[in-house]
Amino acid sequence: MIMEIGHLKDDPGEYEYYDFAFSLEDSEEDCIMLTPVKVTGSVTFGGNMFLLSGQVSAKVRLLCSRCLAPVDQDLVFAFDEEYEEDEFPEEDAVIDLEDVASQIWVTSVPMQTLCDEECKGLCAQCGKNLNEGECDCTGSEVDPRLEILRTLTAQDEDK
């Protein structure tokens, strides 16, 4: 959504509101957009800069960082962006609100999500979801690259 903002220079302190939605392609395979991104807010001219304030929100499906279960979440992010007056031409100053909102969205979505604070994750040996019950692994297998640590620990116990 392109918004003409040059007229705000004529009356500093006046606001212009915006309210729109746009579809964002799934940015990553572990973040699926369930709704369009909704953007609301206002832009004002404060004498020598434009202030863009608002929030972006959408419902997404993320994957739990421990067990990979899908987690549906409603995400809402508030923002305040400032733009110097000289970043825009004297005549016909416009701002691409969809571009600004999509950048804010992409940088705000959490990198890690949990299905539950008590999520037990996956067994490192067999891959079973430990939230669904214990697995039959003995837990005594060690990554061969770390086997040296086991011998060092055994030596310390002998002393």
Chimera marker file (.cmm) of the C-alpha trace (Angstrom):
<marker_set name="trace">
<marker id="1" x="0.000" y="0.000" z="0.000" r="1" g="1" b="0" radius="0.5"/>
<marker id="2" x="1.505" y="3.253" z="-1.156" r="1" g="1" b="0" radius="0.5"/>
<marker id="3" x="0.557" y="6.271" z="0.988" r="1" g="1" b="0" radius="0.5"/>
<marker id="4" x="1.058" y="9.874" z="-0.052" r="1" g="1" b="0" radius="0.5"/>
<marker id="5" x="2.556" y="11.694" z="2.948" r="1" g="1" b="0" radius="0.5"/>
<marker id="6" x="3.835" y="14.989" z="1.469" r="1" g="1" b="0" radius="0.5"/>
<marker id="7" x="0.676" y="16.874" z="2.469" r="1" g="1" b="0" radius="0.5"/>
<marker id="8" x="1.448" y="16.216" z="6.169" r="1" g="1" b="0" radius="0.5"/>
<marker id="9" x="4.298" y="18.757" z="5.921" r="1" g="1" b="0" radius="0.5"/>
<marker id="10" x="1.693" y="21.512" z="5.596" r="1" g="1" b="0" radius="0.5"/>
<marker id="11" x="0.295" y="20.840" z="9.066" r="1" g="1" b="0" radius="0.5"/>
<marker id="12" x="2.899" y="19.336" z="11.435" r="1" g="1" b="0" radius="0.5"/>
<marker id="13" x="1.369" y="17.140" z="14.108" r="1" g="1" b="0" radius="0.5"/>
<marker id="14" x="-1.563" y="15.979" z="11.967" r="1" g="1" b="0" radius="0.5"/>
<marker id="15" x="-2.040" y="12.229" z="11.647" r="1" g="1" b="0" radius="0.5"/>
<marker id="16" x="-3.117" y="10.058" z="8.786" r="1" g="1" b="0" radius="0.5"/>
<marker id="17" x="-4.358" y="6.609" z="9.727" r="1" g="1" b="0" radius="0.5"/>
<marker id="18" x="-3.921" y="3.408" z="7.770" r="1" g="1" b="0" radius="0.5"/>
<marker id="19" x="-5.526" y="-0.008" z="8.078" r="1" g="1" b="0" radius="0.5"/>
<marker id="20" x="-4.873" y="-2.734" z="5.519" r="1" g="1" b="0" radius="0.5"/>
<marker id="21" x="-3.925" y="-6.391" z="5.117" r="1" g="1" b="0" radius="0.5"/>
<marker id="22" x="-1.590" y="-8.147" z="2.733" r="1" g="1" b="0" radius="0.5"/>
<marker id="23" x="-0.576" y="-11.705" z="2.004" r="1" g="1" b="0" radius="0.5"/>
<marker id="24" x="2.955" y="-12.686" z="2.768" r="1" g="1" b="0" radius="0.5"/>
<marker id="25" x="4.405" y="-15.794" z="1.217" r="1" g="1" b="0" radius="0.5"/>
<marker id="26" x="5.602" y="-18.314" z="3.764" r="1" g="1" b="0" radius="0.5"/>
<marker id="27" x="9.019" y="-16.922" z="4.568" r="1" g="1" b="0" radius="0.5"/>
<marker id="28" x="10.364" y="-20.235" z="5.828" r="1" g="1" b="0" radius="0.5"/>
<marker id="29" x="9.113" y="-23.792" z="5.750" r="1" g="1" b="0" radius="0.5"/>
<marker id="30" x="8.700" y="-23.760" z="9.542" r="1" g="1" b="0" radius="0.5"/>
<marker id="31" x="6.492" y="-20.612" z="9.509" r="1" g="1" b="0" radius="0.5"/>
<marker id="32" x="3.204" y="-21.028" z="7.669" r="1" g="1" b="0" radius="0.5"/>
<marker id="33" x="0.927" y="-18.004" z="7.346" r="1" g="1" b="0" radius="0.5"/>
<marker id="34" x="-2.635" y="-18.910" z="8.367" r="1" g="1" b="0" radius="0.5"/>
<marker id="35" x="-4.041" y="-15.403" z="7.845" r="1" g="1" b="0" radius="0.5"/>
<marker id="36" x="-2.942" y="-12.318" z="5.944" r="1" g="1" b="0" radius="0.5"/>
<marker id="37" x="-0.813" y="-9.816" z="7.842" r="1" g="1" b="0" radius="0.5"/>
<marker id="38" x="-3.007" y="-7.012" z="9.228" r="1" g="1" b="0" radius="0.5"/>
<marker id="39" x="-1.404" y="-3.591" z="9.567" r="1" g="1" b="0" radius="0.5"/>
<marker id="40" x="-2.874" y="-0.647" z="11.483" r="1" g="1" b="0" radius="0.5"/>
<marker id="41" x="-1.400" y="2.630" z="12.607" r="1" g="1" b="0" radius="0.5"/>
<marker id="42" x="-0.705" y="6.216" z="11.713" r="1" g="1" b="0" radius="0.5"/>
<marker id="43" x="1.896" y="8.442" z="10.142" r="1" g="1" b="0" radius="0.5"/>
<marker id="44" x="2.582" y="12.013" z="11.213" r="1" g="1" b="0" radius="0.5"/>
<marker id="45" x="5.052" y="14.757" z="10.369" r="1" g="1" b="0" radius="0.5"/>
<marker id="46" x="6.821" y="16.176" z="13.410" r="1" g="1" b="0" radius="0.5"/>
<marker id="47" x="8.619" y="19.178" z="11.922" r="1" g="1" b="0" radius="0.5"/>
<marker id="48" x="11.683" y="17.499" z="10.443" r="1" g="1" b="0" radius="0.5"/>
<marker id="49" x="10.796" y="13.810" z="10.396" r="1" g="1" b="0" radius="0.5"/>
<marker id="50" x="7.949" y="11.438" z="9.685" r="1" g="1" b="0" radius="0.5"/>
<marker id="51" x="6.892" y="9.055" z="12.445" r="1" g="1" b="0" radius="0.5"/>
<marker id="52" x="5.265" y="5.792" z="11.429" r="1" g="1" b="0" radius="0.5"/>
<marker id="53" x="3.584" y="4.003" z="14.362" r="1" g="1" b="0" radius="0.5"/>
<marker id="54" x="1.406" y="0.931" z="14.404" r="1" g="1" b="0" radius="0.5"/>
<marker id="55" x="1.223" y="-2.807" z="14.697" r="1" g="1" b="0" radius="0.5"/>
<marker id="56" x="1.377" y="-5.861" z="12.474" r="1" g="1" b="0" radius="0.5"/>
<marker id="57" x="-0.495" y="-9.047" z="13.350" r="1" g="1" b="0" radius="0.5"/>
<marker id="58" x="-1.323" y="-12.441" z="11.871" r="1" g="1" b="0" radius="0.5"/>
<marker id="59" x="-2.001" y="-16.045" z="12.805" r="1" g="1" b="0" radius="0.5"/>
<marker id="60" x="0.848" y="-18.418" z="11.954" r="1" g="1" b="0" radius="0.5"/>
<marker id="61" x="1.794" y="-22.044" z="12.356" r="1" g="1" b="0" radius="0.5"/>
<marker id="62" x="5.315" y="-22.543" z="13.681" r="1" g="1" b="0" radius="0.5"/>
<marker id="63" x="7.181" y="-25.713" z="14.591" r="1" g="1" b="0" radius="0.5"/>
<marker id="64" x="8.175" y="-26.435" z="18.175" r="1" g="1" b="0" radius="0.5"/>
<marker id="65" x="11.928" y="-26.080" z="18.491" r="1" g="1" b="0" radius="0.5"/>
<marker id="66" x="12.182" y="-29.215" z="20.651" r="1" g="1" b="0" radius="0.5"/>
<marker id="67" x="9.674" y="-31.741" z="19.274" r="1" g="1" b="0" radius="0.5"/>
<marker id="68" x="8.738" y="-30.286" z="15.863" r="1" g="1" b="0" radius="0.5"/>
<marker id="69" x="4.989" y="-30.314" z="16.666" r="1" g="1" b="0" radius="0.5"/>
<marker id="70" x="2.957" y="-27.605" z="14.877" r="1" g="1" b="0" radius="0.5"/>
<marker id="71" x="2.081" y="-24.630" z="17.078" r="1" g="1" b="0" radius="0.5"/>
<marker id="72" x="-0.594" y="-22.133" z="16.000" r="1" g="1" b="0" radius="0.5"/>
<marker id="73" x="-0.020" y="-18.633" z="17.366" r="1" g="1" b="0" radius="0.5"/>
<marker id="74" x="-1.521" y="-15.182" z="17.024" r="1" g="1" b="0" radius="0.5"/>
<marker id="75" x="1.469" y="-12.854" z="16.731" r="1" g="1" b="0" radius="0.5"/>
<marker id="76" x="1.256" y="-9.081" z="17.251" r="1" g="1" b="0" radius="0.5"/>
<marker id="77" x="4.208" y="-6.704" z="16.963" r="1" g="1" b="0" radius="0.5"/>
<marker id="78" x="4.105" y="-2.963" z="17.662" r="1" g="1" b="0" radius="0.5"/>
<marker id="79" x="6.499" y="-0.661" z="15.835" r="1" g="1" b="0" radius="0.5"/>
<marker id="80" x="7.683" y="2.940" z="15.659" r="1" g="1" b="0" radius="0.5"/>
<marker id="81" x="9.767" y="3.966" z="12.672" r="1" g="1" b="0" radius="0.5"/>
<marker id="82" x="11.256" y="7.406" z="12.061" r="1" g="1" b="0" radius="0.5"/>
<marker id="83" x="12.181" y="8.785" z="8.642" r="1" g="1" b="0" radius="0.5"/>
<marker id="84" x="14.080" y="12.008" z="8.096" r="1" g="1" b="0" radius="0.5"/>
<marker id="85" x="12.288" y="14.572" z="5.937" r="1" g="1" b="0" radius="0.5"/>
<marker id="86" x="15.156" y="14.594" z="3.433" r="1" g="1" b="0" radius="0.5"/>
<marker id="87" x="14.635" y="10.881" z="2.711" r="1" g="1" b="0" radius="0.5"/>
<marker id="88" x="11.637" y="11.907" z="0.606" r="1" g="1" b="0" radius="0.5"/>
<marker id="89" x="11.369" y="14.177" z="-2.423" r="1" g="1" b="0" radius="0.5"/>
<marker id="90" x="10.021" y="17.723" z="-1.951" r="1" g="1" b="0" radius="0.5"/>
<marker id="91" x="7.022" y="16.946" z="-4.161" r="1" g="1" b="0" radius="0.5"/>
<marker id="92" x="4.900" y="13.807" z="-4.151" r="1" g="1" b="0" radius="0.5"/>
<marker id="93" x="6.428" y="12.186" z="-1.049" r="1" g="1" b="0" radius="0.5"/>
<marker id="94" x="5.112" y="8.631" z="-0.643" r="1" g="1" b="0" radius="0.5"/>
<marker id="95" x="5.898" y="5.674" z="1.565" r="1" g="1" b="0" radius="0.5"/>
<marker id="96" x="5.389" y="1.987" z="0.787" r="1" g="1" b="0" radius="0.5"/>
<marker id="97" x="3.654" y="0.815" z="3.964" r="1" g="1" b="0" radius="0.5"/>
<marker id="98" x="3.481" y="-2.812" z="2.816" r="1" g="1" b="0" radius="0.5"/>
<marker id="99" x="7.249" y="-2.911" z="2.348" r="1" g="1" b="0" radius="0.5"/>
<marker id="100" x="7.854" y="-1.407" z="5.795" r="1" g="1" b="0" radius="0.5"/>
<marker id="101" x="5.340" y="-3.793" z="7.418" r="1" g="1" b="0" radius="0.5"/>
<marker id="102" x="6.767" y="-6.887" z="5.716" r="1" g="1" b="0" radius="0.5"/>
<marker id="103" x="10.292" y="-6.004" z="6.882" r="1" g="1" b="0" radius="0.5"/>
<marker id="104" x="9.050" y="-5.530" z="10.441" r="1" g="1" b="0" radius="0.5"/>
<marker id="105" x="7.149" y="-8.822" z="10.272" r="1" g="1" b="0" radius="0.5"/>
<marker id="106" x="10.064" y="-10.878" z="8.953" r="1" g="1" b="0" radius="0.5"/>
<marker id="107" x="12.487" y="-9.551" z="11.555" r="1" g="1" b="0" radius="0.5"/>
<marker id="108" x="10.024" y="-9.953" z="14.456" r="1" g="1" b="0" radius="0.5"/>
<marker id="109" x="8.781" y="-13.542" z="14.053" r="1" g="1" b="0" radius="0.5"/>
<marker id="110" x="10.429" y="-15.599" z="16.812" r="1" g="1" b="0" radius="0.5"/>
<marker id="111" x="13.234" y="-17.902" z="15.746" r="1" g="1" b="0" radius="0.5"/>
<marker id="112" x="12.292" y="-20.501" z="18.361" r="1" g="1" b="0" radius="0.5"/>
<marker id="113" x="8.866" y="-21.545" z="19.612" r="1" g="1" b="0" radius="0.5"/>
<marker id="114" x="7.827" y="-24.146" z="22.161" r="1" g="1" b="0" radius="0.5"/>
<marker id="115" x="4.591" y="-26.116" z="22.105" r="1" g="1" b="0" radius="0.5"/>
<marker id="116" x="4.777" y="-26.134" z="25.918" r="1" g="1" b="0" radius="0.5"/>
<marker id="117" x="7.308" y="-24.876" z="28.454" r="1" g="1" b="0" radius="0.5"/>
<marker id="118" x="7.635" y="-28.479" z="29.682" r="1" g="1" b="0" radius="0.5"/>
<marker id="119" x="8.233" y="-29.927" z="26.184" r="1" g="1" b="0" radius="0.5"/>
<marker id="120" x="10.590" y="-32.912" z="26.456" r="1" g="1" b="0" radius="0.5"/>
<marker id="121" x="11.636" y="-32.820" z="22.801" r="1" g="1" b="0" radius="0.5"/>
<marker id="122" x="12.786" y="-35.772" z="20.701" r="1" g="1" b="0" radius="0.5"/>
<marker id="123" x="14.986" y="-38.682" z="21.721" r="1" g="1" b="0" radius="0.5"/>
<marker id="124" x="18.455" y="-38.018" z="20.347" r="1" g="1" b="0" radius="0.5"/>
<marker id="125" x="18.852" y="-41.703" z="19.452" r="1" g="1" b="0" radius="0.5"/>
<marker id="126" x="15.552" y="-42.878" z="17.977" r="1" g="1" b="0" radius="0.5"/>
<marker id="127" x="13.725" y="-39.584" z="17.341" r="1" g="1" b="0" radius="0.5"/>
<marker id="128" x="10.578" y="-40.464" z="19.308" r="1" g="1" b="0" radius="0.5"/>
<marker id="129" x="8.576" y="-37.536" z="20.628" r="1" g="1" b="0" radius="0.5"/>
<marker id="130" x="9.172" y="-37.851" z="24.391" r="1" g="1" b="0" radius="0.5"/>
<marker id="131" x="5.967" y="-35.916" z="25.134" r="1" g="1" b="0" radius="0.5"/>
<marker id="132" x="4.087" y="-39.007" z="23.922" r="1" g="1" b="0" radius="0.5"/>
<marker id="133" x="5.928" y="-41.349" z="26.287" r="1" g="1" b="0" radius="0.5"/>
<marker id="134" x="9.342" y="-42.758" z="26.998" r="1" g="1" b="0" radius="0.5"/>
<marker id="135" x="11.291" y="-44.611" z="24.339" r="1" g="1" b="0" radius="0.5"/>
<marker id="136" x="13.184" y="-47.901" z="24.646" r="1" g="1" b="0" radius="0.5"/>
<marker id="137" x="16.632" y="-46.374" z="24.220" r="1" g="1" b="0" radius="0.5"/>
<marker id="138" x="19.103" y="-47.047" z="27.007" r="1" g="1" b="0" radius="0.5"/>
<marker id="139" x="20.566" y="-43.574" z="26.880" r="1" g="1" b="0" radius="0.5"/>
<marker id="140" x="24.068" y="-44.952" z="27.299" r="1" g="1" b="0" radius="0.5"/>
<marker id="141" x="25.200" y="-44.485" z="23.713" r="1" g="1" b="0" radius="0.5"/>
<marker id="142" x="27.573" y="-41.592" z="23.276" r="1" g="1" b="0" radius="0.5"/>
<marker id="143" x="28.502" y="-39.745" z="20.127" r="1" g="1" b="0" radius="0.5"/>
<marker id="144" x="31.843" y="-41.336" z="19.100" r="1" g="1" b="0" radius="0.5"/>
<marker id="145" x="33.408" y="-37.888" z="18.843" r="1" g="1" b="0" radius="0.5"/>
<marker id="146" x="32.747" y="-37.390" z="22.564" r="1" g="1" b="0" radius="0.5"/>
<marker id="147" x="33.889" y="-40.828" z="23.735" r="1" g="1" b="0" radius="0.5"/>
<marker id="148" x="37.186" y="-39.344" z="24.958" r="1" g="1" b="0" radius="0.5"/>
<marker id="149" x="35.232" y="-37.377" z="27.570" r="1" g="1" b="0" radius="0.5"/>
<marker id="150" x="33.874" y="-40.625" z="29.014" r="1" g="1" b="0" radius="0.5"/>
<marker id="151" x="37.410" y="-41.965" z="29.508" r="1" g="1" b="0" radius="0.5"/>
<marker id="152" x="38.492" y="-38.713" z="31.147" r="1" g="1" b="0" radius="0.5"/>
<marker id="153" x="35.523" y="-38.836" z="33.514" r="1" g="1" b="0" radius="0.5"/>
<marker id="154" x="36.320" y="-42.467" z="34.393" r="1" g="1" b="0" radius="0.5"/>
<marker id="155" x="39.923" y="-41.509" z="35.170" r="1" g="1" b="0" radius="0.5"/>
<marker id="156" x="38.741" y="-38.709" z="37.499" r="1" g="1" b="0" radius="0.5"/>
<marker id="157" x="36.466" y="-41.152" z="39.359" r="1" g="1" b="0" radius="0.5"/>
<marker id="158" x="39.377" y="-43.570" z="39.896" r="1" g="1" b="0" radius="0.5"/>
<marker id="159" x="41.441" y="-40.934" z="41.700" r="1" g="1" b="0" radius="0.5"/>
<link id1="1" id2="2" r="1" g="1" b="0" radius="0.2"/>
<link id1="2" id2="3" r="1" g="1" b="0" radius="0.2"/>
<link id1="3" id2="4" r="1" g="1" b="0" radius="0.2"/>
<link id1="4" id2="5" r="1" g="1" b="0" radius="0.2"/>
<link id1="5" id2="6" r="1" g="1" b="0" radius="0.2"/>
<link id1="6" id2="7" r="1" g="1" b="0" radius="0.2"/>
<link id1="7" id2="8" r="1" g="1" b="0" radius="0.2"/>
<link id1="8" id2="9" r="1" g="1" b="0" radius="0.2"/>
<link id1="9" id2="10" r="1" g="1" b="0" radius="0.2"/>
<link id1="10" id2="11" r="1" g="1" b="0" radius="0.2"/>
<link id1="11" id2="12" r="1" g="1" b="0" radius="0.2"/>
<link id1="12" id2="13" r="1" g="1" b="0" radius="0.2"/>
<link id1="13" id2="14" r="1" g="1" b="0" radius="0.2"/>
<link id1="14" id2="15" r="1" g="1" b="0" radius="0.2"/>
<link id1="15" id2="16" r="1" g="1" b="0" radius="0.2"/>
<link id1="16" id2="17" r="1" g="1" b="0" radius="0.2"/>
<link id1="17" id2="18" r="1" g="1" b="0" radius="0.2"/>
<link id1="18" id2="19" r="1" g="1" b="0" radius="0.2"/>
<link id1="19" id2="20" r="1" g="1" b="0" radius="0.2"/>
<link id1="20" id2="21" r="1" g="1" b="0" radius="0.2"/>
<link id1="21" id2="22" r="1" g="1" b="0" radius="0.2"/>
<link id1="22" id2="23" r="1" g="1" b="0" radius="0.2"/>
<link id1="23" id2="24" r="1" g="1" b="0" radius="0.2"/>
<link id1="24" id2="25" r="1" g="1" b="0" radius="0.2"/>
<link id1="25" id2="26" r="1" g="1" b="0" radius="0.2"/>
<link id1="26" id2="27" r="1" g="1" b="0" radius="0.2"/>
<link id1="27" id2="28" r="1" g="1" b="0" radius="0.2"/>
<link id1="28" id2="29" r="1" g="1" b="0" radius="0.2"/>
<link id1="29" id2="30" r="1" g="1" b="0" radius="0.2"/>
<link id1="30" id2="31" r="1" g="1" b="0" radius="0.2"/>
<link id1="31" id2="32" r="1" g="1" b="0" radius="0.2"/>
<link id1="32" id2="33" r="1" g="1" b="0" radius="0.2"/>
<link id1="33" id2="34" r="1" g="1" b="0" radius="0.2"/>
<link id1="34" id2="35" r="1" g="1" b="0" radius="0.2"/>
<link id1="35" id2="36" r="1" g="1" b="0" radius="0.2"/>
<link id1="36" id2="37" r="1" g="1" b="0" radius="0.2"/>
<link id1="37" id2="38" r="1" g="1" b="0" radius="0.2"/>
<link id1="38" id2="39" r="1" g="1" b="0" radius="0.2"/>
<link id1="39" id2="40" r="1" g="1" b="0" radius="0.2"/>
<link id1="40" id2="41" r="1" g="1" b="0" radius="0.2"/>
<link id1="41" id2="42" r="1" g="1" b="0" radius="0.2"/>
<link id1="42" id2="43" r="1" g="1" b="0" radius="0.2"/>
<link id1="43" id2="44" r="1" g="1" b="0" radius="0.2"/>
<link id1="44" id2="45" r="1" g="1" b="0" radius="0.2"/>
<link id1="45" id2="46" r="1" g="1" b="0" radius="0.2"/>
<link id1="46" id2="47" r="1" g="1" b="0" radius="0.2"/>
<link id1="47" id2="48" r="1" g="1" b="0" radius="0.2"/>
<link id1="48" id2="49" r="1" g="1" b="0" radius="0.2"/>
<link id1="49" id2="50" r="1" g="1" b="0" radius="0.2"/>
<link id1="50" id2="51" r="1" g="1" b="0" radius="0.2"/>
<link id1="51" id2="52" r="1" g="1" b="0" radius="0.2"/>
<link id1="52" id2="53" r="1" g="1" b="0" radius="0.2"/>
<link id1="53" id2="54" r="1" g="1" b="0" radius="0.2"/>
<link id1="54" id2="55" r="1" g="1" b="0" radius="0.2"/>
<link id1="55" id2="56" r="1" g="1" b="0" radius="0.2"/>
<link id1="56" id2="57" r="1" g="1" b="0" radius="0.2"/>
<link id1="57" id2="58" r="1" g="1" b="0" radius="0.2"/>
<link id1="58" id2="59" r="1" g="1" b="0" radius="0.2"/>
<link id1="59" id2="60" r="1" g="1" b="0" radius="0.2"/>
<link id1="60" id2="61" r="1" g="1" b="0" radius="0.2"/>
<link id1="61" id2="62" r="1" g="1" b="0" radius="0.2"/>
<link id1="62" id2="63" r="1" g="1" b="0" radius="0.2"/>
<link id1="63" id2="64" r="1" g="1" b="0" radius="0.2"/>
<link id1="64" id2="65" r="1" g="1" b="0" radius="0.2"/>
<link id1="65" id2="66" r="1" g="1" b="0" radius="0.2"/>
<link id1="66" id2="67" r="1" g="1" b="0" radius="0.2"/>
<link id1="67" id2="68" r="1" g="1" b="0" radius="0.2"/>
<link id1="68" id2="69" r="1" g="1" b="0" radius="0.2"/>
<link id1="69" id2="70" r="1" g="1" b="0" radius="0.2"/>
<link id1="70" id2="71" r="1" g="1" b="0" radius="0.2"/>
<link id1="71" id2="72" r="1" g="1" b="0" radius="0.2"/>
<link id1="72" id2="73" r="1" g="1" b="0" radius="0.2"/>
<link id1="73" id2="74" r="1" g="1" b="0" radius="0.2"/>
<link id1="74" id2="75" r="1" g="1" b="0" radius="0.2"/>
<link id1="75" id2="76" r="1" g="1" b="0" radius="0.2"/>
<link id1="76" id2="77" r="1" g="1" b="0" radius="0.2"/>
<link id1="77" id2="78" r="1" g="1" b="0" radius="0.2"/>
<link id1="78" id2="79" r="1" g="1" b="0" radius="0.2"/>
<link id1="79" id2="80" r="1" g="1" b="0" radius="0.2"/>
<link id1="80" id2="81" r="1" g="1" b="0" radius="0.2"/>
<link id1="81" id2="82" r="1" g="1" b="0" radius="0.2"/>
<link id1="82" id2="83" r="1" g="1" b="0" radius="0.2"/>
<link id1="83" id2="84" r="1" g="1" b="0" radius="0.2"/>
<link id1="84" id2="85" r="1" g="1" b="0" radius="0.2"/>
<link id1="85" id2="86" r="1" g="1" b="0" radius="0.2"/>
<link id1="86" id2="87" r="1" g="1" b="0" radius="0.2"/>
<link id1="87" id2="88" r="1" g="1" b="0" radius="0.2"/>
<link id1="88" id2="89" r="1" g="1" b="0" radius="0.2"/>
<link id1="89" id2="90" r="1" g="1" b="0" radius="0.2"/>
<link id1="90" id2="91" r="1" g="1" b="0" radius="0.2"/>
<link id1="91" id2="92" r="1" g="1" b="0" radius="0.2"/>
<link id1="92" id2="93" r="1" g="1" b="0" radius="0.2"/>
<link id1="93" id2="94" r="1" g="1" b="0" radius="0.2"/>
<link id1="94" id2="95" r="1" g="1" b="0" radius="0.2"/>
<link id1="95" id2="96" r="1" g="1" b="0" radius="0.2"/>
<link id1="96" id2="97" r="1" g="1" b="0" radius="0.2"/>
<link id1="97" id2="98" r="1" g="1" b="0" radius="0.2"/>
<link id1="98" id2="99" r="1" g="1" b="0" radius="0.2"/>
<link id1="99" id2="100" r="1" g="1" b="0" radius="0.2"/>
<link id1="100" id2="101" r="1" g="1" b="0" radius="0.2"/>
<link id1="101" id2="102" r="1" g="1" b="0" radius="0.2"/>
<link id1="102" id2="103" r="1" g="1" b="0" radius="0.2"/>
<link id1="103" id2="104" r="1" g="1" b="0" radius="0.2"/>
<link id1="104" id2="105" r="1" g="1" b="0" radius="0.2"/>
<link id1="105" id2="106" r="1" g="1" b="0" radius="0.2"/>
<link id1="106" id2="107" r="1" g="1" b="0" radius="0.2"/>
<link id1="107" id2="108" r="1" g="1" b="0" radius="0.2"/>
<link id1="108" id2="109" r="1" g="1" b="0" radius="0.2"/>
<link id1="109" id2="110" r="1" g="1" b="0" radius="0.2"/>
<link id1="110" id2="111" r="1" g="1" b="0" radius="0.2"/>
<link id1="111" id2="112" r="1" g="1" b="0" radius="0.2"/>
<link id1="112" id2="113" r="1" g="1" b="0" radius="0.2"/>
<link id1="113" id2="114" r="1" g="1" b="0" radius="0.2"/>
<link id1="114" id2="115" r="1" g="1" b="0" radius="0.2"/>
<link id1="115" id2="116" r="1" g="1" b="0" radius="0.2"/>
<link id1="116" id2="117" r="1" g="1" b="0" radius="0.2"/>
<link id1="117" id2="118" r="1" g="1" b="0" radius="0.2"/>
<link id1="118" id2="119" r="1" g="1" b="0" radius="0.2"/>
<link id1="119" id2="120" r="1" g="1" b="0" radius="0.2"/>
<link id1="120" id2="121" r="1" g="1" b="0" radius="0.2"/>
<link id1="121" id2="122" r="1" g="1" b="0" radius="0.2"/>
<link id1="122" id2="123" r="1" g="1" b="0" radius="0.2"/>
<link id1="123" id2="124" r="1" g="1" b="0" radius="0.2"/>
<link id1="124" id2="125" r="1" g="1" b="0" radius="0.2"/>
<link id1="125" id2="126" r="1" g="1" b="0" radius="0.2"/>
<link id1="126" id2="127" r="1" g="1" b="0" radius="0.2"/>
<link id1="127" id2="128" r="1" g="1" b="0" radius="0.2"/>
<link id1="128" id2="129" r="1" g="1" b="0" radius="0.2"/>
<link id1="129" id2="130" r="1" g="1" b="0" radius="0.2"/>
<link id1="130" id2="131" r="1" g="1" b="0" radius="0.2"/>
<link id1="131" id2="132" r="1" g="1" b="0" radius="0.2"/>
<link id1="132" id2="133" r="1" g="1" b="0" radius="0.2"/>
<link id1="133" id2="134" r="1" g="1" b="0" radius="0.2"/>
<link id1="134" id2="135" r="1" g="1" b="0" radius="0.2"/>
<link id1="135" id2="136" r="1" g="1" b="0" radius="0.2"/>
<link id1="136" id2="137" r="1" g="1" b="0" radius="0.2"/>
<link id1="137" id2="138" r="1" g="1" b="0" radius="0.2"/>
<link id1="138" id2="139" r="1" g="1" b="0" radius="0.2"/>
<link id1="139" id2="140" r="1" g="1" b="0" radius="0.2"/>
<link id1="140" id2="141" r="1" g="1" b="0" radius="0.2"/>
<link id1="141" id2="142" r="1" g="1" b="0" radius="0.2"/>
<link id1="142" id2="143" r="1" g="1" b="0" radius="0.2"/>
<link id1="143" id2="144" r="1" g="1" b="0" radius="0.2"/>
<link id1="144" id2="145" r="1" g="1" b="0" radius="0.2"/>
<link id1="145" id2="146" r="1" g="1" b="0" radius="0.2"/>
<link id1="146" id2="147" r="1" g="1" b="0" radius="0.2"/>
<link id1="147" id2="148" r="1" g="1" b="0" radius="0.2"/>
<link id1="148" id2="149" r="1" g="1" b="0" radius="0.2"/>
<link id1="149" id2="150" r="1" g="1" b="0" radius="0.2"/>
<link id1="150" id2="151" r="1" g="1" b="0" radius="0.2"/>
<link id1="151" id2="152" r="1" g="1" b="0" radius="0.2"/>
<link id1="152" id2="153" r="1" g="1" b="0" radius="0.2"/>
<link id1="153" id2="154" r="1" g="1" b="0" radius="0.2"/>
<link id1="154" id2="155" r="1" g="1" b="0" radius="0.2"/>
<link id1="155" id2="156" r="1" g="1" b="0" radius="0.2"/>
<link id1="156" id2="157" r="1" g="1" b="0" radius="0.2"/>
<link id1="157" id2="158" r="1" g="1" b="0" radius="0.2"/>
<link id1="158" id2="159" r="1" g="1" b="0" radius="0.2"/>
</marker_set>
